[in-house]
Amino acid sequence: MFFHRMKSQDIRVNLATEDYLMKNYETEEPILLMYIQNPCIIVGKHQNIYEEVALGNVEEDGVVLTRRLSGGGAVYDDLGNVSFSFVMKKGRTAFGDYVTITEPIVKALKEMGVEDISINGRNDLFIKDKKISGNAMYSKGEKMFSHGTLLYDVDLEKIKRYLTPSKEKLKTNHIQSVEARVTNIKSHLSKKYQQMTTEEFRDELIMRIFGVSSLEAIKEKEIKLSDEDAINIQKRVADIYGNQEFVYGSHQEFSLKRRAYIKNVGLVIAELEIEAGKIKDLSFSGDYFSQEDPNEMIEALIGKRLIFNELMKELELLAIGKYFTGLSRRDLVSLLLGEYSND
């Protein structure tokens, strides 16, 4: 097995590196990738970003938002998370066999003192009844990768600020909120490991997976990227992971219905048709008062993405109060983003 510790703390660069190595690094042995990134949200390939992410909060806080090639749910990462990936040729394990794939991680954590760790559901690692890792797979040609998160010392309060999982998903898991079902690994480790930095935790995992006491002992197994590799990786960032069309776009047209009772305004219902990640159609109903029909405002929003700053800019020259008496521009945008709902 080879390994690579990504220097970048940008999730877009790290996902592009994973993708690039899968397609371009030829070896019969698996590659273990480890990466740590600044606060970011990563949504699954098939997810509706508008239903799963509190976009206004993400944009306000400057959190990076991207989409990955694999399926599964949305996750929040920060500098307290370690992501891992096993890149390999097809046939080494069955697609979807997360038990086999994560076994080296589970074994390493057990050696570091974690008890009651298991894989539950489709693709998650748990300590008792608390989730510590979500995993997903992707395959292309004769190669595949399986990647996952490890919540070492993540700010768990941020999860509820940025993620808005469906009520159906929460109901299926018999929980009241997404942050209620996760925990950090740090406090479950033996005391001698609880003072490690995230980078030290990453390196300890690598050494235990390889069965060595120092990284020096496996230095010939560490992949170093060239300047040419870096250029090609940046191209993939521009084309895919940093490309707004890929991140916000969708191959399917879908509908959204936003509904809120706003003080001093009344009930406002917005129905949107979204195509390729942009507003295709928009209509309003409710018991609010108005001086004029909102046709001019709707026309300004057609073709725009549901991004806070983009919508605010488009509406800045319009007198919103003409269309919705007492309604501010900010509250209208919050409604469209689904962040003013009080159903």
C-alpha positions as CSV (number, residue, x, y, z in Angstrom):
1,M,0.0,0.0,0.0
2,F,1.1,3.6,-0.8
3,F,0.0,6.7,1.1
4,H,-0.3,10.4,0.5
5,R,-0.8,13.2,3.0
6,M,-2.4,16.2,1.3
7,K,-0.8,19.5,2.0
8,S,-3.8,21.5,0.9
9,Q,-6.6,22.5,3.4
10,D,-9.0,23.3,0.6
11,I,-11.6,20.5,0.1
12,R,-11.9,21.3,-3.6
13,V,-8.2,20.7,-4.1
14,N,-8.2,17.5,-2.0
15,L,-11.2,16.0,-3.8
16,A,-9.5,16.8,-7.1
17,T,-6.3,15.2,-5.9
18,E,-8.2,12.0,-5.0
19,D,-9.8,12.0,-8.4
20,Y,-6.6,12.7,-10.2
21,L,-4.6,9.9,-8.4
22,M,-7.4,7.4,-9.1
23,K,-7.2,8.1,-12.8
24,N,-3.5,8.7,-13.3
25,Y,-1.4,6.9,-10.7
26,E,-0.7,3.4,-11.9
27,T,-0.1,0.8,-9.2
28,E,-1.3,-2.6,-8.3
29,E,-1.3,-1.6,-4.6
30,P,-4.1,0.5,-2.9
31,I,-3.4,4.1,-2.1
32,L,-4.3,5.5,1.3
33,L,-5.1,9.2,1.2
34,M,-5.4,11.4,4.2
35,Y,-6.6,15.0,4.1
36,I,-7.6,17.8,6.5
37,Q,-9.6,20.9,5.4
38,N,-10.9,24.3,6.5
39,P,-14.6,24.5,7.2
40,C,-16.6,23.2,4.3
41,I,-19.7,21.5,3.2
42,I,-19.6,18.5,0.8
43,V,-22.8,17.3,-0.8
44,G,-23.3,13.9,-2.4
45,K,-23.6,13.5,-6.2
46,H,-27.3,13.1,-6.2
47,Q,-28.4,15.5,-3.5
48,N,-30.6,18.6,-3.9
49,I,-28.3,21.2,-2.5
50,Y,-31.2,23.6,-1.8
51,E,-32.9,21.1,0.4
52,E,-29.9,19.9,2.3
53,V,-27.8,23.0,3.0
54,A,-28.5,26.3,4.8
55,L,-27.0,28.3,2.0
56,G,-27.4,31.7,3.6
57,N,-25.5,30.6,6.7
58,V,-22.8,28.9,4.6
59,E,-22.3,32.0,2.5
60,E,-22.4,34.4,5.5
61,D,-19.7,32.5,7.3
62,G,-17.5,32.0,4.2
63,V,-17.7,28.2,4.4
64,V,-16.6,26.4,1.2
65,L,-19.3,24.5,-0.6
66,T,-18.7,21.8,-3.1
67,R,-20.1,18.5,-4.5
68,R,-18.3,15.2,-4.7
69,L,-18.5,12.5,-7.3
70,S,-19.8,9.8,-4.9
71,G,-23.3,9.5,-3.5
72,G,-24.4,9.7,0.1
73,G,-25.3,12.6,2.3
74,A,-24.0,16.1,3.0
75,V,-21.2,16.4,5.5
76,Y,-19.6,19.3,7.4
77,D,-15.8,19.2,7.8
78,D,-13.4,21.5,9.6
79,L,-9.8,21.4,10.8
80,G,-10.9,18.9,13.5
81,N,-11.8,16.3,10.9
82,V,-9.6,13.8,9.1
83,S,-10.8,12.5,5.8
84,F,-9.4,9.2,4.4
85,S,-9.7,7.5,1.1
86,F,-8.7,4.1,-0.3
87,V,-8.0,4.2,-4.0
88,M,-7.7,0.9,-5.7
89,K,-8.4,-1.2,-8.7
90,K,-11.8,-2.8,-9.0
91,G,-12.0,-6.4,-7.7
92,R,-10.1,-5.9,-4.5
93,T,-13.5,-5.5,-2.7
94,A,-17.1,-5.4,-3.7
95,F,-18.7,-2.0,-4.4
96,G,-20.6,-1.1,-1.3
97,D,-18.6,-3.4,1.1
98,Y,-17.9,-0.7,3.7
99,V,-17.1,-3.3,6.4
100,T,-14.0,-4.6,4.5
101,I,-13.0,-1.1,3.3
102,T,-13.1,0.5,6.8
103,E,-11.6,-2.5,8.7
104,P,-8.0,-1.0,8.8
105,I,-9.5,2.3,10.2
106,V,-11.6,0.4,12.8
107,K,-8.6,-1.7,13.8
108,A,-6.4,1.3,14.3
109,L,-9.0,3.2,16.4
110,K,-9.4,0.1,18.6
111,E,-5.6,0.0,19.1
112,M,-5.8,3.6,20.3
113,G,-8.4,2.8,22.9
114,V,-11.8,3.3,21.1
115,E,-14.3,0.8,22.4
116,D,-17.7,-0.2,21.0
117,I,-16.9,0.9,17.5
118,S,-18.9,-0.7,14.7
119,I,-20.3,-0.1,11.2
120,N,-24.1,0.6,11.2
121,G,-26.6,1.3,8.6
122,R,-25.4,1.5,5.0
123,N,-22.1,3.2,5.4
124,D,-21.5,4.8,8.8
125,L,-19.0,4.1,11.6
126,F,-20.4,4.5,15.2
127,I,-19.1,4.5,18.7
128,K,-22.1,3.0,20.6
129,D,-25.0,4.9,19.1
130,K,-23.1,8.0,17.9
131,K,-21.8,8.5,14.4
132,I,-18.1,9.2,13.9
133,S,-17.7,8.6,10.2
134,G,-19.7,8.6,7.0
135,N,-18.5,6.8,3.9
136,A,-19.1,6.7,0.2
137,M,-17.7,5.0,-2.9
138,Y,-17.1,6.0,-6.6
139,S,-15.9,3.9,-9.5
140,K,-14.7,4.8,-13.0
141,G,-13.3,2.4,-15.5
142,E,-11.2,-0.2,-13.8
143,K,-10.6,2.0,-10.7
144,M,-12.6,3.0,-7.6
145,F,-12.2,4.8,-4.3
146,S,-13.9,4.7,-1.0
147,H,-13.7,7.8,1.1
148,G,-14.9,8.8,4.5
149,T,-14.8,11.3,7.4
150,L,-13.4,10.9,10.9
151,L,-14.8,13.3,13.5
152,Y,-11.7,13.8,15.7
153,D,-12.4,17.2,17.2
154,V,-15.0,18.9,15.0
155,D,-17.1,21.8,16.1
156,L,-20.3,19.8,16.2
157,E,-22.5,22.9,16.9
158,K,-21.8,24.1,13.3
159,I,-23.5,21.0,11.8
160,K,-27.0,22.2,12.7
161,R,-26.1,25.7,11.4
162,Y,-25.1,24.5,8.0
163,L,-27.0,21.2,7.3
164,T,-30.7,20.8,6.9
165,P,-31.4,17.1,6.4
166,S,-34.8,16.0,5.3
167,K,-37.5,15.3,7.9
168,E,-37.9,11.8,6.4
169,K,-34.2,11.0,7.0
170,L,-34.4,12.2,10.6
171,K,-37.6,10.2,11.1
172,T,-36.1,7.1,9.7
173,N,-33.2,7.3,12.1
174,H,-35.5,8.1,15.1
175,I,-33.7,11.3,16.0
176,Q,-34.7,14.9,16.5
177,S,-31.7,16.5,14.9
178,V,-28.5,15.6,13.0
179,E,-26.1,16.9,15.7
180,A,-27.8,14.7,18.2
181,R,-26.4,11.5,16.5
182,V,-22.7,12.4,16.2
183,T,-19.7,12.5,18.5
184,N,-16.0,13.2,18.3
185,I,-13.5,10.5,18.5
186,K,-11.0,12.4,20.7
187,S,-12.7,11.8,24.0
188,H,-13.0,8.1,23.3
189,L,-9.3,7.5,22.8
190,S,-6.9,6.4,25.5
191,K,-5.8,9.4,27.5
192,K,-2.3,9.4,26.0
193,Y,-3.8,10.1,22.6
194,Q,-6.3,12.8,23.7
195,Q,-3.8,15.7,23.4
196,M,-2.9,15.1,19.8
197,T,-3.4,17.7,17.1
198,T,-5.5,16.7,14.1
199,E,-2.3,16.2,12.1
200,E,-0.8,14.0,14.8
201,F,-4.0,11.9,14.9
202,R,-3.8,11.5,11.1
203,D,-0.1,10.4,11.3
204,E,-0.8,7.9,14.1
205,L,-3.6,6.3,12.1
206,I,-1.2,5.9,9.1
207,M,1.4,4.3,11.2
208,R,-1.0,1.9,12.8
209,I,-2.5,1.0,9.4
210,F,1.0,0.2,8.1
211,G,2.0,-1.5,11.3
212,V,5.1,0.7,11.9
213,S,6.2,3.0,14.8
214,S,7.4,5.9,12.6
215,L,6.6,7.4,9.2
216,E,10.3,7.3,8.5
217,A,10.0,3.5,8.3
218,I,7.6,3.8,5.3
219,K,8.9,6.9,3.6
220,E,9.4,5.0,0.4
221,K,5.6,4.4,0.4
222,E,4.7,8.0,0.5
223,I,3.6,9.5,-2.8
224,K,5.0,13.0,-3.6
225,L,3.3,15.0,-6.2
226,S,5.2,16.9,-9.0
227,D,4.6,20.4,-10.2
228,E,2.9,18.9,-13.3
229,D,0.6,16.9,-11.0
230,A,-0.3,20.1,-9.2
231,I,-1.2,21.9,-12.5
232,N,-3.5,19.0,-13.5
233,I,-5.1,18.9,-10.1
234,Q,-5.9,22.7,-10.3
235,K,-7.5,22.1,-13.7
236,R,-9.8,19.6,-12.1
237,V,-10.7,22.1,-9.4
238,A,-11.6,24.7,-12.1
239,D,-13.5,22.2,-14.2
240,I,-15.4,20.3,-11.4
241,Y,-15.1,21.0,-7.7
242,G,-14.8,24.8,-7.9
243,N,-17.2,25.0,-10.9
244,Q,-20.5,26.6,-9.8
245,E,-22.3,24.8,-12.5
246,F,-21.3,21.5,-11.1
247,V,-21.8,22.4,-7.5
248,Y,-25.2,24.0,-7.8
249,G,-26.4,22.4,-11.0
250,S,-28.6,19.5,-11.4
251,H,-29.5,17.2,-14.3
252,Q,-33.1,17.1,-13.2
253,E,-35.7,19.8,-12.9
254,F,-37.3,20.0,-9.5
255,S,-39.7,22.1,-7.5
256,L,-39.4,23.9,-4.2
257,K,-42.1,25.3,-2.0
258,R,-41.2,27.9,0.6
259,R,-43.8,28.9,3.2
260,A,-43.5,31.2,6.2
261,Y,-45.7,33.5,8.3
262,I,-43.7,36.7,8.7
263,K,-44.6,39.2,11.4
264,N,-46.2,42.4,10.1
265,V,-46.4,40.9,6.6
266,G,-48.5,37.7,6.8
267,L,-48.3,34.4,5.1
268,V,-46.0,34.3,2.1
269,I,-45.7,31.2,-0.1
270,A,-43.1,31.0,-2.8
271,E,-43.2,28.2,-5.4
272,L,-40.0,27.7,-7.5
273,E,-39.1,25.6,-10.5
274,I,-35.3,24.9,-10.6
275,E,-33.5,23.8,-13.7
276,A,-29.7,23.3,-13.9
277,G,-29.4,24.9,-10.5
278,K,-31.1,28.1,-11.5
279,I,-34.6,29.6,-11.1
280,K,-36.7,28.7,-14.1
281,D,-40.1,29.9,-12.7
282,L,-41.3,31.6,-9.6
283,S,-44.7,32.5,-8.2
284,F,-46.1,33.8,-4.9
285,S,-49.3,33.4,-2.9
286,G,-50.5,34.1,0.6
287,D,-52.5,36.6,2.6
288,Y,-50.0,39.4,2.4
289,F,-50.8,42.9,1.1
290,S,-49.2,44.5,-1.9
291,Q,-49.4,47.6,-4.1
292,E,-48.2,46.0,-7.3
293,D,-47.9,42.5,-8.8
294,P,-44.3,41.1,-8.4
295,N,-43.8,40.5,-12.1
296,E,-40.8,42.9,-12.4
297,M,-39.1,41.3,-9.4
298,I,-39.8,37.7,-10.6
299,E,-38.3,38.6,-14.0
300,A,-35.1,39.8,-12.3
301,L,-34.8,36.5,-10.4
302,I,-35.3,34.2,-13.4
303,G,-32.1,32.5,-14.3
304,K,-30.4,33.2,-11.0
305,R,-29.1,30.7,-8.5
306,L,-30.4,30.5,-5.0
307,I,-27.3,32.1,-3.5
308,F,-27.8,34.8,-0.8
309,N,-25.5,37.5,-2.2
310,E,-26.6,36.9,-5.8
311,L,-30.2,37.3,-4.9
312,M,-29.6,40.3,-2.7
313,K,-27.7,42.0,-5.5
314,E,-30.5,41.4,-8.1
315,L,-33.1,42.8,-5.7
316,E,-31.2,45.9,-4.4
317,L,-32.7,48.4,-6.8
318,L,-36.3,47.1,-6.4
319,A,-38.7,48.4,-3.8
320,I,-39.7,45.0,-2.2
321,G,-42.3,46.8,-0.1
322,K,-44.4,47.5,-3.2
323,Y,-44.9,43.8,-3.8
324,F,-45.1,42.6,-0.2
325,T,-46.1,45.3,2.3
326,G,-43.7,45.3,5.3
327,L,-41.3,42.7,3.9
328,S,-37.6,43.4,3.8
329,R,-35.3,42.3,1.0
330,R,-33.3,40.2,3.5
331,D,-36.4,38.4,4.7
332,L,-37.5,37.7,1.1
333,V,-34.2,36.2,0.2
334,S,-34.2,34.1,3.5
335,L,-37.7,32.8,2.5
336,L,-36.5,31.8,-1.0
337,L,-33.5,30.0,0.5
338,G,-35.8,28.1,2.9
339,E,-34.3,29.7,6.0
340,Y,-37.4,31.5,7.1
341,S,-39.8,28.5,7.3
342,N,-41.8,28.2,10.4
343,D,-44.1,25.3,9.5
